[in-house]
Amino acid sequence: MSNNILCVGELLIDFICSDVNSSLTEGANFIKKAGGAPANVTAAISKLGGNALFAGKVGADSFGVFLKETLESVGVDTNMLVLDNSSNTTLAFVSLKSDGERDFIFNRGADELLTYDELDEEKINLSKIIHFGSATALLGGPSKTTYLKVMEIAKEKGIFISFDPNYRVDLWKNRVEEFIDVSKNCLRYADFVKVSDEEIKIISGKESLEEGVKLFHELGAKVVAVTLGKEGTLISNGSNITTIGSIKIKSIDSTGAGDAFVGAVLYKIAQQERPKETLVDDFEELKEIVAFGNKVGAIVCTKLGAIAALPTLDEVEKYYI
């Protein structure tokens, strides 16, 4: 079997307001960035030397071409990235106020229109791991049907399934219960789940992380990783649970750190001959994999930008601790 890792979901443009303490009404200057959690994961895998494929849809416009070229520049296979002539690339506009509040406008376009017929079934079947880490796919539209169908097929074929619910409060306003229900459904399929401490509390309804992890296992998740920022990652395989500390760094920009963590973990998992059995039965190996993911995620925080900050394997191995 190949070591291919397929990531399904959105690729979009983030327009970040560079005016300090400004709303989108007041802001005049914006920085264009490639965005989309699953796309960031593919970039992290590829930068480390792994085989990453991306499946999603953008518009056949200047933004879509920019996004395609951005992924290809770091070695991601974009054969399942569809450029749609009838829709625009999805755009997100974000500004940050000094009180921490965000002003957010989301113009959804091509990313919600991906259909299963537009995917390459052979590439899906040849994947060793399929990662479902979209922040938008579960919102609705044809992409939701496609997303869940690929998940079902992966389960049937015994392909390793990774799931990150990627909750974004701006996207799920007045729909939190729907987010919880669909996330719980996805947990039934997952061999590896990555969540933040906020996400596990929302989905499980438990304030205790340990109780939340227990519920995730009961719902079907085999391995659960709860990222805790500078404190590291809480990891459980159903039999053992512990917190793996992170390395000490001076954080400049945490954008994309979670996606880098996922990419690094999946890169390591893909190297396992029998990844499902290893993660459940060999807790020491699992801890080493998560420690590696923590390190990659931390390194990303020492640089500006999400994809631009992703390290190569050589940079990770040489990074001073």
LOPALO-65189 format. One record per residue: residue number from 1; x, y, z of N, C-alpha, C, CB in turn. Coordinates in steps of 0.2 Angstrom, whole numbers, plus 5000, padded with zeros to 4 digits. Glycine has a CB too. Example, Ala and Ser with C-alpha at 12.3 -4.5 7.8 and 13.67 -1.06 7.14 Angstrom:
BEGIN
1,5066,4972,5039,5062,4978,5039,5066,4984,5039,5057,4978,5045
2,5064,4989,5035,5068,4995,5036,5064,5000,5039,5070,4997,5029
% end
This chain:
BEGIN
1,5004,4994,5000,5000,5000,5000,5004,5006,5000,4995,5000,5006
2,5002,5012,4997,5006,5018,4996,5005,5021,5003,5003,5022,4991
3,5009,5026,5004,5009,5030,5010,5005,5037,5009,5016,5032,5013
4,5001,5037,5004,4997,5043,5002,4993,5045,5007,4994,5042,4995
5,4992,5052,5008,4988,5055,5013,4983,5060,5009,4992,5058,5019
6,4977,5058,5009,4972,5062,5006,4969,5067,5011,4967,5058,5001
7,4968,5073,5009,4964,5078,5014,4959,5081,5010,4969,5084,5016
8,4953,5081,5012,4947,5083,5009,4944,5089,5012,4941,5077,5009
9,4942,5094,5008,4939,5100,5012,4940,5106,5008,4941,5101,5018
10,4941,5112,5011,4941,5118,5008,4948,5121,5007,4937,5123,5012
11,4948,5125,5002,4954,5129,5000,4951,5136,4998,4959,5126,4994
12,4953,5141,5002,4950,5147,5001,4955,5153,5002,4944,5148,5006
13,4953,5159,5001,4957,5165,5002,4955,5168,5009,4956,5170,4996
14,4960,5169,5013,4959,5173,5019,4962,5180,5018,4963,5170,5025
15,4957,5185,5018,4959,5192,5018,4960,5195,5025,4954,5197,5014
16,4966,5196,5028,4967,5198,5034,4968,5205,5035,4973,5194,5038
17,4964,5209,5039,4964,5216,5039,4971,5218,5043,4958,5219,5043
18,4975,5222,5040,4982,5223,5043,4981,5230,5047,4987,5224,5038
19,4976,5233,5047,4975,5239,5051,4974,5237,5058,4969,5243,5048
20,4978,5240,5063,4977,5238,5070,4971,5240,5073,4983,5241,5074
21,4968,5236,5077,4961,5237,5080,4956,5240,5076,4963,5242,5086
22,4955,5237,5070,4950,5240,5065,4945,5235,5064,4954,5242,5059
23,4939,5237,5063,4933,5233,5061,4934,5232,5053,4926,5235,5063
24,4930,5228,5050,4930,5227,5043,4926,5234,5040,4926,5221,5041
25,4922,5237,5043,4919,5243,5041,4925,5249,5040,4914,5246,5046
26,4929,5249,5045,4934,5254,5045,4941,5252,5042,4936,5255,5053
27,4942,5246,5041,4948,5243,5038,4949,5245,5031,4949,5236,5039
28,4955,5247,5029,4956,5248,5022,4962,5244,5019,4958,5256,5021
29,4966,5241,5023,4971,5237,5020,4971,5229,5022,4978,5240,5023
30,4972,5225,5017,4971,5218,5019,4976,5214,5015,4964,5215,5016
31,4978,5209,5019,4984,5204,5016,4980,5198,5014,4989,5203,5022
32,4982,5196,5008,4979,5190,5005,4983,5184,5007,4979,5190,4997
33,4980,5179,5010,4983,5172,5012,4979,5166,5009,4984,5172,5020
34,4983,5161,5008,4980,5155,5006,4977,5152,5013,4985,5150,5003
35,4971,5150,5013,4968,5147,5019,4964,5140,5018,4963,5152,5022
36,4962,5138,5023,4958,5131,5023,4962,5126,5027,4957,5129,5016
37,4959,5124,5032,4963,5119,5037,4965,5113,5033,4958,5117,5042
38,4961,5109,5029,4964,5103,5026,4970,5104,5021,4958,5099,5023
39,4969,5110,5018,4975,5112,5013,4981,5113,5017,4973,5118,5009
40,4981,5117,5023,4986,5118,5027,4989,5111,5029,4985,5122,5033
41,4985,5106,5031,4988,5099,5033,4992,5096,5027,4982,5095,5035
42,4989,5097,5021,4993,5094,5015,4999,5097,5015,4989,5094,5009
43,5000,5104,5015,5006,5107,5015,5011,5105,5020,5005,5115,5015
44,5009,5104,5026,5013,5102,5032,5016,5095,5030,5009,5102,5038
45,5012,5090,5028,5014,5084,5026,5019,5084,5021,5008,5079,5024
46,5018,5088,5015,5022,5088,5010,5029,5091,5011,5019,5092,5004
47,5029,5096,5016,5035,5100,5018,5039,5095,5021,5033,5106,5022
48,5036,5090,5025,5040,5085,5029,5043,5080,5025,5036,5083,5035
49,5040,5079,5018,5043,5074,5014,5038,5069,5013,5049,5071,5017
50,5032,5070,5015,5026,5065,5014,5023,5065,5007,5021,5065,5020
51,5018,5061,5006,5014,5061,5000,5007,5063,5001,5014,5054,4996
52,5006,5070,5000,5000,5073,5001,4996,5074,4995,5001,5079,5006
53,4989,5073,4995,4985,5074,4990,4979,5079,4993,4982,5068,4987
54,4977,5083,4989,4971,5088,4991,4965,5087,4987,4973,5095,4991
55,4959,5086,4990,4953,5086,4986,4948,5091,4988,4949,5079,4987
56,4946,5096,4983,4942,5101,4985,4940,5105,4979,4945,5106,4990
57,4937,5111,4979,4935,5115,4974,4936,5122,4975,4928,5113,4972
58,4939,5125,4970,4940,5133,4970,4937,5135,4963,4947,5135,4971
59,4936,5142,4963,4934,5145,4956,4939,5145,4951,4931,5152,4958
60,4938,5145,4945,4943,5145,4940,4944,5153,4938,4940,5142,4933
61,4946,5156,4944,4948,5163,4944,4955,5164,4946,4943,5167,4948
62,4957,5170,4947,4964,5172,4949,4965,5169,4956,4965,5179,4948
63,4960,5169,4960,4961,5167,4967,4962,5159,4967,4956,5169,4971
64,4958,5156,4963,4959,5149,4962,4965,5147,4960,4953,5146,4958
65,4968,5150,4955,4974,5148,4952,4980,5150,4957,4976,5153,4945
66,4979,5155,4961,4984,5157,4966,4984,5151,4971,4982,5163,4969
67,4979,5149,4973,4978,5143,4978,4981,5137,4976,4971,5142,4980
68,4980,5135,4969,4982,5129,4966,4990,5130,4966,4979,5128,4959
69,4993,5135,4964,5000,5136,4963,5003,5136,4970,5001,5142,4960
70,5000,5138,4975,5002,5139,4982,5003,5131,4985,4998,5142,4987
71,4999,5127,4984,4999,5120,4986,5005,5116,4982,4993,5116,4985
72,5005,5118,4975,5009,5114,4971,5017,5116,4972,5008,5115,4964
73,5017,5123,4975,5024,5125,4976,5027,5121,4982,5024,5132,4978
74,5023,5118,4986,5026,5114,4992,5026,5107,4990,5023,5116,4998
75,5023,5105,4984,5023,5098,4982,5017,5094,4983,5029,5094,4986
76,5012,5097,4985,5005,5094,4986,5002,5092,4979,5000,5098,4989
77,4999,5086,4978,4996,5083,4972,4989,5087,4972,4995,5075,4973
78,4988,5090,4967,4982,5094,4966,4977,5091,4961,4983,5102,4965
79,4978,5085,4959,4974,5082,4953,4967,5082,4955,4977,5075,4952
80,4965,5082,4961,4958,5082,4963,4956,5089,4966,4957,5077,4969
81,4960,5094,4964,4957,5101,4965,4954,5103,4959,4963,5106,4967
82,4947,5104,4960,4943,5106,4954,4943,5114,4954,4936,5103,4955
83,4944,5116,4948,4943,5123,4946,4937,5124,4942,4949,5126,4942
84,4932,5127,4946,4925,5128,4943,4924,5134,4939,4920,5127,4949
85,4922,5134,4933,4921,5140,4929,4914,5143,4931,4920,5138,4922
86,4910,5140,4934,4903,5143,4936,4902,5146,4943,4898,5138,4935
87,4908,5146,4947,4907,5148,4954,4914,5152,4956,4906,5143,4959
88,4914,5156,4961,4920,5160,4963,4923,5156,4969,4918,5167,4965
89,4929,5157,4969,4933,5155,4975,4930,5158,4982,4941,5156,4974
90,4930,5153,4987,4927,5156,4993,4932,5161,4996,4926,5149,4998
91,4929,5166,4999,4933,5171,5002,4931,5172,5010,4932,5178,4999
92,4936,5173,5014,4935,5175,5021,4938,5182,5022,4937,5170,5026
93,4935,5186,5026,4938,5193,5028,4938,5193,5035,4934,5199,5024
94,4943,5195,5038,4944,5195,5045,4948,5201,5048,4947,5188,5048
95,4945,5204,5053,4949,5209,5057,4949,5207,5064,4946,5216,5055
96,4954,5210,5068,4954,5208,5075,4954,5215,5079,4960,5204,5077
97,4950,5215,5084,4950,5221,5088,4954,5220,5094,4942,5223,5090
98,4956,5225,5098,4961,5225,5103,4958,5221,5109,4962,5232,5106
99,4951,5221,5109,4948,5217,5115,4947,5209,5113,4941,5219,5116
100,4950,5207,5107,4950,5200,5105,4944,5198,5101,4950,5196,5112
101,4939,5203,5100,4934,5201,5096,4935,5201,5089,4928,5206,5098
102,4933,5197,5085,4934,5197,5078,4928,5199,5074,4935,5189,5075
103,4930,5203,5068,4925,5205,5064,4926,5200,5058,4925,5213,5062
104,4920,5197,5056,4921,5191,5051,4916,5191,5046,4921,5184,5055
105,4918,5191,5039,4913,5190,5034,4915,5184,5030,4912,5197,5030
106,4911,5180,5028,4912,5174,5024,4908,5174,5018,4911,5167,5029
107,4911,5174,5012,4908,5174,5006,4909,5167,5003,4911,5179,5001
108,4904,5162,5004,4906,5155,5002,4904,5155,4995,4901,5151,5006
109,4909,5151,4991,4908,5150,4984,4909,5143,4982,4913,5154,4981
110,4914,5141,4978,4916,5135,4975,4917,5129,4980,4922,5135,4971
111,4919,5130,4986,4921,5125,4991,4915,5121,4993,4924,5128,4997
112,4909,5124,4993,4903,5120,4995,4900,5116,4989,4898,5124,4998
113,4903,5116,4983,4900,5113,4977,4903,5107,4975,4900,5118,4972
114,4908,5104,4979,4912,5098,4976,4907,5092,4976,4918,5097,4981
115,4907,5088,4971,4903,5082,4971,4907,5076,4970,4898,5082,4964
116,4905,5070,4972,4909,5064,4972,4911,5062,4965,4905,5059,4976
117,4907,5064,4960,4909,5062,4953,4915,5065,4951,4903,5063,4949
118,4917,5071,4954,4922,5075,4952,4929,5072,4955,4922,5082,4954
119,4928,5067,4960,4934,5064,4963,4937,5058,4959,4933,5063,4970
120,4943,5057,4960,4946,5051,4957,4946,5045,4962,4954,5052,4955
121,4941,5040,4961,4940,5035,4965,4947,5030,4966,4935,5030,4962
122,4951,5030,4961,4957,5026,4962,4962,5029,4967,4960,5025,4955
123,4962,5036,4967,4966,5039,4971,4964,5038,4978,4967,5046,4969
124,4957,5039,4979,4954,5038,4986,4956,5031,4988,4946,5039,4985
125,4955,5026,4984,4956,5019,4986,4963,5017,4988,4953,5014,4981
126,4968,5021,4985,4975,5020,4986,4978,5024,4992,4979,5021,4979
127,4973,5028,4995,4976,5032,5000,4977,5027,5007,4971,5037,5002
128,4982,5028,5010,4983,5025,5016,4980,5028,5022,4991,5025,5018
129,4979,5035,5022,4975,5039,5026,4971,5044,5023,4980,5043,5031
130,4965,5045,5025,4961,5051,5023,4959,5055,5029,4954,5048,5019
131,4961,5061,5028,4960,5066,5033,4954,5071,5032,4966,5071,5035
132,4949,5071,5036,4943,5075,5036,4944,5081,5041,4937,5071,5037
133,4946,5086,5039,4948,5092,5044,4945,5098,5041,4955,5093,5045
134,4939,5098,5038,4936,5104,5035,4933,5108,5040,4932,5102,5029
135,4933,5115,5040,4929,5119,5044,4923,5121,5041,4933,5126,5046
136,4922,5120,5034,4916,5122,5030,4912,5116,5027,4918,5126,5025
137,4915,5110,5026,4912,5105,5022,4905,5103,5026,4916,5099,5021
138,4905,5103,5032,4899,5100,5036,4894,5105,5036,4901,5098,5043
139,4895,5111,5034,4890,5117,5034,4884,5115,5030,4893,5123,5032
140,4885,5111,5024,4879,5110,5020,4882,5110,5012,4874,5114,5021
141,4877,5109,5008,4879,5109,5001,4881,5103,4998,4884,5115,4999
142,4882,5102,4992,4885,5096,4989,4891,5093,4992,4886,5096,4982
143,4895,5098,4995,4902,5096,4998,4901,5092,5004,4906,5102,4999
144,4895,5093,5008,4894,5089,5014,4892,5082,5012,4888,5092,5018
145,4888,5081,5007,4886,5074,5005,4893,5071,5002,4881,5075,4999
146,4897,5074,4999,4903,5071,4996,4908,5069,5002,4907,5076,4991
147,4908,5074,5006,4913,5073,5012,4911,5066,5016,4912,5079,5017
148,4904,5066,5018,4902,5060,5022,4902,5054,5018,4895,5062,5024
149,4901,5054,5011,4902,5048,5007,4909,5045,5007,4899,5050,5000
150,4914,5050,5006,4921,5048,5006,4922,5045,5013,4925,5054,5004
151,4920,5047,5018,4921,5045,5025,4918,5038,5025,4918,5049,5030
152,4912,5037,5023,4909,5030,5023,4913,5025,5019,4902,5030,5020
153,4915,5027,5013,4919,5023,5008,4926,5021,5012,4920,5026,5002
154,4929,5026,5015,4935,5025,5018,4935,5019,5024,4938,5031,5021
155,4929,5020,5027,4928,5015,5033,4927,5008,5030,4921,5017,5037
156,4923,5008,5025,4921,5001,5021,4928,4998,5019,4916,5002,5016
157,4932,5002,5016,4938,4999,5013,4944,4998,5018,4941,5003,5008
158,4943,5000,5025,4948,4999,5030,4954,5005,5030,4951,4993,5029
159,4952,5010,5026,4957,5016,5026,4957,5019,5032,4956,5020,5020
160,4963,5021,5035,4964,5025,5041,4961,5032,5040,4972,5026,5043
161,4956,5033,5045,4952,5039,5045,4955,5044,5050,4945,5038,5045
162,4956,5050,5049,4958,5055,5053,4953,5061,5053,4965,5059,5052
163,4950,5063,5059,4945,5068,5059,4947,5074,5064,4938,5065,5061
164,4946,5080,5061,4947,5086,5065,4940,5090,5064,4953,5090,5063
165,4936,5091,5069,4930,5095,5067,4931,5102,5066,4925,5094,5073
166,4936,5105,5068,4938,5112,5066,4932,5117,5067,4940,5112,5058
167,4930,5117,5073,4924,5122,5075,4926,5129,5074,4922,5120,5082
168,4922,5133,5070,4923,5140,5070,4917,5143,5072,4925,5142,5062
169,4917,5147,5077,4911,5150,5080,4908,5155,5075,4913,5154,5086
170,4911,5158,5071,4908,5163,5066,4904,5159,5060,4914,5167,5062
171,4906,5153,5059,4903,5149,5054,4897,5145,5057,4907,5144,5051
172,4896,5144,5063,4891,5140,5066,4886,5144,5070,4894,5134,5070
173,4886,5150,5069,4881,5154,5074,4874,5152,5073,4882,5162,5072
174,4871,5151,5079,4864,5148,5079,4863,5141,5076,4860,5153,5075
175,4869,5137,5075,4869,5131,5073,4873,5126,5077,4871,5130,5065
176,4874,5128,5083,4879,5124,5087,4877,5117,5088,4880,5127,5094
177,4870,5116,5089,4868,5109,5090,4869,5105,5084,4860,5109,5092
178,4868,5108,5078,4869,5104,5072,4876,5102,5071,4867,5109,5066
179,4881,5107,5073,4888,5105,5073,4889,5099,5078,4892,5111,5075
180,4887,5099,5084,4888,5094,5088,4885,5087,5086,4884,5095,5095
181,4879,5087,5083,4876,5081,5080,4881,5078,5074,4869,5082,5078
182,4883,5082,5070,4886,5080,5064,4893,5078,5066,4887,5085,5058
183,4896,5081,5071,4903,5079,5073,4903,5072,5077,4906,5084,5078
184,4898,5071,5081,4897,5065,5084,4896,5059,5079,4891,5065,5089
185,4892,5061,5074,4892,5056,5068,4898,5054,5065,4887,5058,5063
186,4903,5059,5064,4909,5058,5061,4914,5054,5066,4912,5064,5059
187,4913,5055,5072,4917,5051,5077,4916,5043,5076,4915,5053,5084
188,4911,5041,5074,4909,5034,5073,4914,5031,5068,4902,5033,5071
189,4917,5035,5064,4921,5032,5058,4929,5033,5060,4920,5036,5052
190,4930,5037,5065,4937,5040,5066,4942,5035,5069,4937,5046,5069
191,4948,5034,5066,4953,5031,5070,4958,5036,5074,4958,5027,5064
192,4958,5042,5071,4962,5047,5075,4958,5053,5075,4969,5048,5072
193,4957,5056,5081,4953,5063,5081,4957,5068,5085,4946,5061,5085
194,4958,5074,5081,4961,5079,5085,4956,5085,5086,4967,5082,5080
195,4956,5087,5092,4951,5092,5094,4955,5097,5099,4945,5089,5098
196,4953,5103,5099,4955,5108,5105,4952,5106,5111,4954,5115,5102
197,4954,5109,5116,4950,5108,5123,4943,5111,5123,4954,5111,5129
198,4943,5117,5119,4936,5120,5118,4931,5115,5114,4937,5127,5114
199,4934,5112,5109,4930,5108,5104,4927,5102,5108,4934,5106,5098
200,4931,5099,5112,4929,5093,5115,4924,5094,5120,4935,5089,5119
201,4924,5100,5124,4919,5102,5128,4913,5104,5125,4921,5108,5132
202,4913,5107,5119,4907,5108,5115,4903,5102,5113,4908,5113,5109
203,4907,5098,5110,4904,5092,5107,4902,5087,5112,4910,5088,5102
204,4906,5086,5117,4904,5081,5122,4899,5083,5128,4911,5078,5126
205,4899,5090,5129,4895,5093,5134,4898,5092,5141,4888,5090,5134
206,4905,5089,5141,4908,5088,5147,4913,5094,5149,4911,5081,5147
207,4914,5096,5155,4919,5101,5157,4926,5097,5158,4917,5105,5163
208,4925,5091,5160,4931,5087,5161,4934,5084,5155,4930,5081,5166
209,4940,5086,5153,4943,5083,5147,4943,5076,5147,4950,5086,5146
210,4945,5073,5153,4945,5065,5153,4938,5062,5152,4948,5063,5160
211,4933,5065,5154,4926,5063,5153,4924,5064,5146,4921,5066,5158
212,4926,5069,5143,4925,5071,5136,4929,5065,5131,4927,5078,5134
213,4935,5064,5133,4939,5059,5129,4935,5052,5130,4946,5058,5132
214,4933,5050,5136,4929,5044,5137,4923,5043,5132,4927,5043,5144
215,4919,5049,5132,4913,5049,5128,4915,5048,5120,4909,5056,5129
216,4921,5051,5118,4923,5051,5111,4924,5044,5110,4929,5055,5110
217,4928,5040,5114,4929,5033,5113,4923,5029,5113,4934,5030,5119
218,4918,5031,5117,4912,5027,5117,4908,5028,5111,4907,5029,5123
219,4909,5034,5108,4906,5035,5101,4909,5032,5095,4905,5043,5100
220,4915,5029,5096,4919,5026,5091,4926,5028,5090,4915,5026,5085
221,4928,5034,5092,4935,5036,5091,4940,5031,5094,4936,5043,5093
222,4945,5029,5090,4950,5025,5092,4955,5028,5096,4953,5021,5087
223,4958,5034,5094,4963,5038,5097,4961,5045,5097,4970,5037,5093
224,4962,5048,5103,4959,5055,5104,4965,5059,5106,4953,5056,5109
225,4966,5065,5102,4972,5070,5104,4968,5077,5105,4977,5070,5098
226,4969,5079,5111,4966,5086,5113,4972,5091,5114,4962,5085,5120
227,4973,5095,5109,4978,5100,5109,4977,5106,5115,4979,5104,5103
228,4982,5107,5118,4982,5112,5124,4986,5118,5124,4983,5108,5131
229,4988,5120,5118,4992,5125,5117,4999,5124,5119,4989,5131,5120
230,5002,5129,5123,5009,5128,5126,5010,5122,5131,5011,5134,5129
231,5004,5120,5133,5004,5114,5138,5005,5107,5135,4998,5114,5142
232,5004,5107,5128,5005,5101,5124,4999,5098,5122,5009,5096,5129
233,4999,5091,5122,4993,5087,5120,4991,5082,5124,4994,5085,5113
234,4985,5081,5126,4982,5076,5130,4980,5070,5125,4975,5078,5134
235,4983,5064,5126,4982,5059,5121,4979,5053,5124,4989,5057,5118
236,4975,5049,5121,4972,5043,5124,4971,5038,5118,4965,5045,5127
237,4972,5032,5119,4970,5026,5115,4965,5022,5117,4976,5022,5113
238,4961,5024,5123,4956,5020,5126,4958,5016,5132,4953,5016,5120
239,4964,5014,5132,4967,5011,5137,4972,5015,5142,4971,5004,5135
240,4975,5019,5138,4980,5024,5142,4979,5031,5140,4987,5022,5140
241,4980,5035,5145,4979,5043,5144,4985,5046,5147,4972,5045,5146
242,4988,5051,5144,4993,5055,5147,4993,5062,5143,5000,5052,5147
243,4997,5067,5146,4998,5073,5142,5006,5073,5140,4997,5079,5147
244,5007,5075,5133,5013,5075,5131,5015,5083,5130,5014,5072,5124
245,5020,5085,5134,5022,5092,5134,5025,5094,5127,5027,5093,5139
246,5024,5101,5126,5027,5104,5120,5034,5107,5122,5022,5109,5117
247,5038,5109,5116,5044,5112,5118,5043,5119,5119,5049,5111,5111
248,5048,5122,5122,5047,5129,5124,5050,5134,5118,5052,5131,5131
249,5045,5138,5116,5047,5143,5111,5044,5150,5112,5044,5140,5104
250,5047,5155,5109,5044,5161,5109,5039,5162,5103,5050,5167,5109
251,5033,5162,5105,5027,5162,5100,5027,5169,5096,5021,5160,5103
252,5027,5169,5090,5026,5175,5086,5019,5175,5083,5031,5176,5081
253,5017,5169,5080,5011,5169,5076,5008,5161,5077,5011,5171,5069
254,5003,5160,5080,5000,5153,5081,4996,5151,5075,4997,5152,5087
255,4995,5155,5070,4991,5153,5064,4994,5147,5061,4991,5159,5059
256,4989,5142,5060,4991,5135,5057,4995,5130,5061,4995,5137,5051
257,4996,5132,5068,4999,5127,5072,4996,5121,5073,5000,5130,5079
258,4989,5121,5074,4985,5115,5074,4985,5111,5068,4978,5117,5076
259,4985,5114,5062,4985,5110,5056,4992,5107,5055,4983,5115,5050
260,4997,5111,5057,5004,5108,5057,5005,5102,5061,5009,5113,5058
261,5002,5102,5067,5002,5097,5072,4999,5090,5068,4998,5098,5078
262,4993,5091,5065,4989,5086,5062,4994,5083,5056,4983,5088,5060
263,4996,5088,5052,5000,5085,5047,5006,5081,5049,5003,5091,5043
264,5010,5084,5054,5016,5080,5057,5014,5073,5059,5019,5084,5062
265,5008,5073,5063,5006,5066,5066,5004,5061,5060,5000,5067,5071
266,5000,5064,5055,4998,5060,5050,5004,5057,5046,4993,5063,5045
267,5009,5062,5045,5016,5060,5041,5019,5054,5045,5020,5066,5041
268,5019,5054,5051,5022,5049,5055,5018,5042,5055,5023,5051,5062
269,5011,5043,5056,5007,5037,5055,5007,5034,5049,4999,5040,5057
270,5008,5037,5043,5008,5034,5037,5014,5030,5036,5008,5040,5031
271,5019,5031,5040,5025,5027,5040,5025,5020,5043,5031,5031,5043
272,5019,5019,5047,5018,5013,5051,5015,5008,5046,5013,5014,5057
273,5017,5002,5047,5015,4996,5042,5008,4995,5044,5019,4990,5043
274,5006,4995,5050,4999,4994,5052,4997,4999,5057,4998,4987,5055
275,4995,5005,5054,4994,5011,5058,4988,5010,5063,4992,5017,5054
276,4983,5007,5061,4977,5006,5066,4979,5002,5072,4971,5003,5063
277,4983,4997,5071,4985,4992,5077,4990,4996,5081,4987,4986,5074
278,4995,4999,5078,5000,5003,5081,4998,5008,5086,5005,5006,5076
279,4993,5012,5084,4991,5017,5088,4987,5015,5094,4987,5022,5084
280,4983,5010,5093,4979,5007,5099,4983,5003,5103,4973,5003,5096
281,4988,4999,5100,4992,4994,5104,4998,4996,5107,4993,4988,5100
282,5001,5001,5104,5008,5003,5106,5008,5010,5108,5013,5002,5100
283,5007,5011,5115,5006,5018,5117,5012,5022,5117,5003,5018,5124
284,5018,5019,5118,5024,5022,5118,5026,5025,5111,5030,5017,5120
285,5024,5021,5106,5025,5024,5099,5020,5030,5098,5024,5018,5094
286,5014,5029,5100,5009,5034,5099,5012,5041,5103,5003,5032,5102
287,5015,5040,5109,5017,5046,5112,5023,5049,5108,5020,5044,5119
288,5027,5045,5105,5033,5048,5101,5030,5052,5095,5037,5042,5099
289,5025,5049,5092,5022,5052,5086,5019,5059,5088,5016,5048,5083
290,5015,5059,5094,5012,5065,5096,5018,5071,5098,5008,5064,5102
291,5023,5068,5101,5028,5073,5103,5031,5076,5097,5034,5069,5107
292,5032,5072,5092,5034,5075,5085,5029,5080,5083,5035,5069,5080
293,5023,5079,5083,5018,5083,5081,5018,5090,5085,5011,5080,5081
294,5019,5089,5091,5019,5095,5096,5025,5100,5094,5020,5093,5103
295,5031,5096,5092,5037,5100,5090,5036,5104,5084,5043,5095,5089
296,5033,5101,5079,5031,5104,5072,5026,5110,5073,5029,5099,5067
297,5021,5109,5077,5016,5114,5079,5019,5120,5082,5011,5111,5083
298,5024,5119,5087,5027,5124,5090,5032,5128,5086,5032,5121,5096
299,5036,5124,5081,5040,5128,5077,5036,5133,5072,5044,5123,5072
300,5030,5131,5070,5026,5135,5066,5025,5142,5070,5020,5131,5064
301,5024,5141,5076,5022,5147,5080,5028,5152,5080,5020,5145,5087
302,5034,5150,5078,5040,5155,5079,5041,5159,5073,5046,5151,5080
303,5036,5158,5068,5037,5161,5061,5030,5164,5059,5040,5157,5056
304,5030,5169,5055,5024,5172,5052,5021,5168,5047,5025,5179,5050
305,5014,5168,5046,5011,5164,5041,5010,5157,5042,5015,5165,5034
306,5005,5154,5039,5003,5147,5040,5008,5142,5036,4996,5145,5039
307,5007,5142,5029,5011,5138,5025,5018,5140,5025,5008,5138,5018
308,5019,5147,5025,5026,5149,5024,5030,5147,5030,5026,5157,5024
309,5027,5146,5036,5030,5144,5042,5032,5137,5043,5027,5147,5048
310,5029,5133,5039,5030,5125,5040,5037,5123,5039,5025,5122,5035
311,5039,5119,5043,5046,5117,5043,5047,5110,5038,5049,5115,5049
312,5053,5109,5036,5055,5103,5033,5057,5098,5038,5061,5104,5027
313,5058,5092,5036,5060,5087,5041,5067,5088,5044,5060,5080,5038
314,5071,5091,5040,5078,5092,5042,5078,5098,5047,5082,5094,5036
315,5074,5103,5046,5073,5109,5050,5070,5106,5057,5069,5114,5047
316,5066,5102,5057,5063,5099,5063,5068,5095,5067,5057,5094,5062
317,5072,5091,5064,5077,5087,5067,5083,5091,5070,5080,5082,5062
318,5084,5097,5067,5090,5101,5069,5088,5107,5073,5093,5104,5063
319,5081,5107,5074,5078,5113,5079,5081,5112,5086,5071,5113,5078
320,5084,5118,5088,5086,5118,5095,5081,5118,5100,5091,5124,5096
321,5082,5113,5105,5077,5113,5111,5080,5116,5117,5074,5106,5112
% end
